Amino acid sequence: MAIGSQTRNFAEVMARTGLAAAGASSGLFVAAHLAKAGVESLSSTEFVLAMMVSGAIGFYMGIDLPARRSEATPVETLSAVGTFLAPVAALLSVYYIIFDVDARHVWSIVIGLGWLLGVTLQIAAGTIVRVGRSRSL
């Protein structure tokens, strides 16, 4: 294995680990917002851990777009929409927490569902790409 490919592999692992940490923290922010908003059924330790793990998996797998072409593929669109939704939901959650905004339950649920949809789209896109790559080997 050449030095250049070792460096590339190291950089890829570092970048993916950083993305996973960002995904986990976004899951934590959304879970904290839901708990603070009084959504009792969504404030357990297990739920918070599930949010963090799914965020880590989503960000690790989903933000991996291939080189640009003239048109986006459906998989790229899934990844892009997921990459938009999850961080925006996390940003809104942090805003509500930091500024102690009294959010209505419905908006808290919308934020939580938006985050969950975003992470799910990232995981789906990442899985589709990886399954396609393994079949082409």
ZIPEQUI-V12116 format. One record per backbone hydrogen bond with DSSP energy under -0.5 kcal/mol. CO is the residue of the C=O (numbers start at 1). NH is the residue of the N-H. E is the energy in kcal/mol with one decimal. If there is no record, write none. Layout:
BEGIN
{{CO/NH/E} {CO/NH/E}}
END
This chain:
BEGIN
{{2/6/-1.9} {3/7/-2.6} {4/8/-2.2} {5/9/-2.6} {6/10/-2.5} {7/11/-2.7} {8/12/-2.4} {9/13/-2.5} {10/14/-2.6} {11/15/-2.7} {12/16/-2.7} {13/17/-2.4} {14/18/-2.3} {15/19/-2.4} {16/20/-2.5} {17/21/-2.2} {18/22/-2.2} {19/23/-2.5} {20/24/-2.6} {21/25/-2.4} {22/26/-2.1} {23/27/-2.1} {24/28/-2.1} {25/29/-2.5} {26/30/-2.2} {27/31/-2.4} {28/32/-2.7} {29/33/-2.3} {30/34/-2.4} {31/35/-2.4} {32/36/-2.6} {33/37/-2.1} {34/39/-2.2} {35/38/-1.2} {38/40/-1.8} {39/42/-1.8} {40/43/-1.7} {44/48/-2.3} {45/49/-2.5} {46/50/-2.5} {47/51/-2.5} {48/52/-2.3} {49/53/-2.8} {50/54/-2.6} {51/55/-2.1} {52/56/-2.4} {53/57/-2.6} {54/58/-2.7} {55/59/-2.6} {56/60/-2.2} {57/61/-2.6} {58/62/-2.9} {59/63/-0.9} {62/64/-1.5} {73/77/-2.1} {74/78/-2.5} {75/79/-2.5} {76/80/-2.7} {77/81/-2.7} {78/82/-2.4} {79/83/-2.7} {80/84/-1.4} {81/85/-2.9} {82/86/-2.1} {83/87/-0.6} {84/88/-1.8} {85/89/-2.5} {86/90/-2.2} {87/91/-2.9} {88/92/-2.5} {89/93/-2.2} {90/94/-2.6} {91/95/-2.4} {92/96/-2.6} {93/97/-2.3} {94/98/-3.2} {95/99/-2.5} {96/101/-1.7} {97/100/-0.9} {101/103/-1.4} {104/108/-2.0} {105/109/-2.6} {106/110/-2.2} {107/111/-2.5} {108/112/-2.5} {109/113/-3.0} {110/114/-2.6} {111/115/-2.3} {112/116/-2.5} {113/117/-2.8} {114/118/-2.4} {115/119/-2.6} {116/120/-2.4} {117/121/-2.6} {118/122/-2.1} {119/123/-2.6} {120/124/-2.6} {121/125/-2.7} {122/126/-2.7} {123/127/-2.5} {124/128/-2.6} {125/129/-2.3} {126/130/-2.3} {127/131/-2.8} {128/132/-2.2} {129/133/-2.3} {130/134/-2.2} {131/135/-1.8} {132/136/-1.2} {133/137/-0.6}}
END
